């Protein structure tokens, strides 16, 4: 399945604009990351997975594989595990582009280490 097929079949039409903005932010802040379908979800991979999008009925979850290691100056990351942190987005207006850009940049930097 291609990324576009995934979005057409697995992401509710109301959430597709949110996913489009996330794709744009990933291209801007992680231009070398490969956009893939991993574990049944849209993901971006460098040396390892950087970020993943999970589509639910009511929201989009944008998760960072090494998010627990981030400096969260924006206070938007949720999660309690040892590794992953995420942001839940219900509509495009929920997207803080500067904060997500910072998180993506941190993910890329950690991936390079």
Secondary structure, DSSP 4 states (H G I P E B T S, - for coil): --HHHHHHHHS-HHHHHHHHHHHHHHHHH-TTPEEEEETTEEEEESSSEEEEEEE-SS-EEEEETTGGGS--TT---B--SSS-EEEEESSGGG--HHHHHHHHHHHHHHHH-
